[in-house]
Amino acid sequence: MPTIAIPRITKRTIEDLPVQGKKVLVRVDYNVPLNDQGVITDDTRIRETLPTLNYLLERGATLILCAHLGRPKGQPNPKYSLKPVAKRLEELLRRPVIMAPDCIGPDVQKMAAELTPGGILLLENLRYHAEEEANDAAFARKLASLADVFVQDAFGAVHRAHASTAGVAALLPSAAGLLLAREIYFLSKAMENPERPFIAILGGSKVSDKIAVIDNLLDKVNGLVIGGAMAYTFLKAQGIGVGNSRIEADKIDLAKNALKKAQEKHIQVFLPLDHVVVDQVDAKAMSQITPDRAIPDGKIGVDIGPNTIKALATLLQKAKTIVWNGPMGIFEMPAFAAGTLGVAKAMAEATERGAITIVGGGDSVAAVKQAGLADKLSHISTGGGASLEFLEGKTLPGIAALPNA
């Protein structure tokens, strides 16, 4: 049986959970994107669970998997069925996966009871029942009654106090799966005991989405990089012209306070030195590079400029820990993706030099994959919302519900 290195974390992991001959309820994150034909367009989240599933199967467990997909609003809806997931999982595991008609009820109880050792049952979408998101105790008991032990491996859902994240963990002997253990290990190391210098890079469009993260990170980091449209609000707070770029006028005071806090703590806040600007946001728009930080009247910032990319790469050369969440520009449009791809490249180079590099958030992860650098970083987080809340310093209910090691 292959030995798997399981990161040591403060929570109990599957290494310490007896699973031989047991039915194991595993909460997985199978909230995958589907096209209009119901075909999975990206199976990353399914692939990410394979190490945990194989680990349990190799140790004589029988698996009952539970997950959600989309937002069916507490009602069965074929559009959000996990049937395509069962099919893809069967292909990846190369063994049969039985699809249940529901996640609770007499039929499901019977199917779970009749599972033979090494069998795999995938329950239908948990969110077909409103009780899941309400963390209903009776619903949690019905889920727990299907199995002997519980493994939490859905990092993308642990920031929610739902029946399948917080409820079930209190009813069965529980532990973190390999994916969750890895997420906790890397994010905790960065937030609690980082190798220094520690640089955080935050992008995206809204200061309001990240202000709590910025506030928490200013107590941890040596340097903070701000890009994306967020940067225009920060530049405006410094009295620098931003033309017609997107800003949050009601967040300028928050940006000023963050800059003041950083100054008091002697933390460098790195804002763009130049910008890619256009007259109107359009994939085919003619763009220009500004000579400095100021964006001329009438122009709209859509990406960081070449001098900023170069300076960022130099800054990251010295870093020992780097956490990145959010793109540097309108990354979906290839013409304005250079800044985001530049950060991905600089992070890969930093990893090669021995830095710990962590990426979270859908667009940043997509950029790393697009650049073909996914395997060149220390850790790519599978949960955008969960990783943001972790960086905010919040308690995540699905992790808090697990027993300590």
QUILIN-V382118 format. One record per residue. N is the residue number from 1. PSI is psi in radians with two decimals (* if undefined). Layout:
n=[N,N]
psi=[PSI,PSI]
This chain:
n=[1,2,3,4,5,6,7,8,9,10,11,12,13,14,15,16,17,18,19,20,21,22,23,24,25,26,27,28,29,30,31,32,33,34,35,36,37,38,39,40,41,42,43,44,45,46,47,48,49,50,51,52,53,54,55,56,57,58,59,60,61,62,63,64,65,66,67,68,69,70,71,72,73,74,75,76,77,78,79,80,81,82,83,84,85,86,87,88,89,90,91,92,93,94,95,96,97,98,99,100,101,102,103,104,105,106,107,108,109,110,111,112,113,114,115,116,117,118,119,120,121,122,123,124,125,126,127,128,129,130,131,132,133,134,135,136,137,138,139,140,141,142,143,144,145,146,147,148,149,150,151,152,153,154,155,156,157,158,159,160,161,162,163,164,165,166,167,168,169,170,171,172,173,174,175,176,177,178,179,180,181,182,183,184,185,186,187,188,189,190,191,192,193,194,195,196,197,198,199,200,201,202,203,204,205,206,207,208,209,210,211,212,213,214,215,216,217,218,219,220,221,222,223,224,225,226,227,228,229,230,231,232,233,234,235,236,237,238,239,240,241,242,243,244,245,246,247,248,249,250,251,252,253,254,255,256,257,258,259,260,261,262,263,264,265,266,267,268,269,270,271,272,273,274,275,276,277,278,279,280,281,282,283,284,285,286,287,288,289,290,291,292,293,294,295,296,297,298,299,300,301,302,303,304,305,306,307,308,309,310,311,312,313,314,315,316,317,318,319,320,321,322,323,324,325,326,327,328,329,330,331,332,333,334,335,336,337,338,339,340,341,342,343,344,345,346,347,348,349,350,351,352,353,354,355,356,357,358,359,360,361,362,363,364,365,366,367,368,369,370,371,372,373,374,375,376,377,378,379,380,381,382,383,384,385,386,387,388,389,390,391,392,393,394,395,396,397,398,399,400,401,402,403,404,405]
psi=[2.19,2.49,2.34,2.29,2.02,2.13,2.46,2.09,3.04,-0.24,2.71,2.42,3.00,-0.32,-0.56,0.22,2.04,2.11,-0.16,2.13,0.17,2.68,2.15,2.09,2.08,2.12,2.02,2.84,1.66,0.55,1.26,2.69,2.38,2.55,-3.09,-0.37,0.05,0.36,2.36,2.21,-0.27,1.99,0.31,-0.80,-0.54,-0.81,-0.65,-0.39,-0.20,-0.73,-0.75,-0.81,-0.79,-0.67,-0.82,-0.75,-0.71,-0.36,0.36,0.41,2.75,2.34,2.33,1.96,2.38,2.51,2.99,2.89,2.12,-2.75,1.35,-0.04,0.76,0.25,2.49,2.35,1.96,-0.48,-0.49,0.39,2.58,0.14,-0.77,-0.54,-0.75,-0.74,-0.81,-0.69,-0.69,-0.74,-0.73,-0.68,-0.32,0.74,2.73,2.45,2.07,2.29,2.17,2.67,-0.26,-3.05,-0.21,3.04,2.90,-0.72,-0.73,-0.72,-0.77,-0.79,-0.71,-0.72,-0.58,-0.02,2.33,2.76,2.30,-0.03,2.78,2.18,2.20,2.09,2.63,2.83,2.06,-0.57,0.13,-0.21,2.15,-0.42,-0.41,-0.96,-0.35,-0.04,0.82,2.24,-0.72,-0.68,-0.75,-0.70,-0.68,-0.72,-0.81,-0.54,-0.24,-0.32,3.04,-0.60,2.90,2.35,2.18,2.03,0.26,1.39,-0.61,-0.16,-0.08,-0.20,0.02,2.37,1.32,2.95,-0.68,-0.10,-0.92,-0.68,-0.95,-0.62,-0.46,-0.20,-0.35,2.72,2.20,2.75,2.86,2.43,3.13,-0.71,-0.83,-0.72,-0.70,-0.74,-0.85,-0.74,-0.93,-0.78,-0.67,-0.73,-0.77,-0.72,-0.43,-0.60,1.01,2.59,2.42,2.68,2.48,2.05,2.30,2.41,2.10,2.30,-2.79,-3.11,-0.46,2.24,-0.66,-0.55,-0.45,0.02,-0.68,-0.60,-0.80,-0.81,-0.78,-0.72,-0.52,-0.24,-0.05,-0.62,2.90,-0.39,2.57,2.15,2.27,2.15,-2.90,-2.95,-0.40,-0.67,-0.56,-0.62,-0.70,-0.69,-0.74,-0.68,-0.41,0.06,0.31,2.37,2.39,0.25,-2.31,0.34,2.69,2.17,2.90,1.68,-0.61,-0.01,0.12,-0.69,-0.67,-0.73,-0.75,-0.76,-0.69,-0.74,-0.66,-0.77,-0.73,-0.74,-0.77,-0.57,0.08,0.74,2.25,2.17,2.05,2.02,2.76,2.45,-0.43,2.97,2.72,2.18,2.69,2.94,-0.63,2.60,1.89,2.40,-0.48,0.14,2.50,2.28,2.79,2.83,2.29,2.60,-0.34,-2.81,-0.52,2.41,2.18,2.71,2.43,-0.23,2.70,2.21,2.31,-0.15,2.86,2.65,3.05,-0.63,-0.64,-0.78,-0.77,-0.82,-0.64,-0.78,-0.70,-0.76,-0.77,-0.29,-0.55,-0.22,2.55,-0.42,2.27,2.23,2.28,2.27,1.95,2.43,2.84,-0.21,-2.86,1.30,-0.48,-0.44,1.99,-0.58,-0.38,0.52,-0.08,-0.70,-0.81,-0.76,-0.55,-0.70,-0.76,-0.77,-0.79,-0.62,-0.68,-0.70,-0.65,-0.68,-0.74,-0.55,-0.03,0.07,2.69,2.12,2.25,2.27,2.33,2.77,2.32,-0.85,-0.71,-0.75,-0.75,-0.70,-0.75,-0.71,-0.74,-0.63,-0.06,0.52,0.17,-0.63,0.09,0.10,2.78,-0.77,2.31,2.04,2.47,-0.06,1.87,-1.00,-0.72,-0.72,-0.64,-0.78,-0.59,-0.78,-0.43,-0.26,0.25,2.73,2.21,2.04,-0.69,-0.45,-0.75,-0.54,-0.30,2.55,2.66,2.74,*]
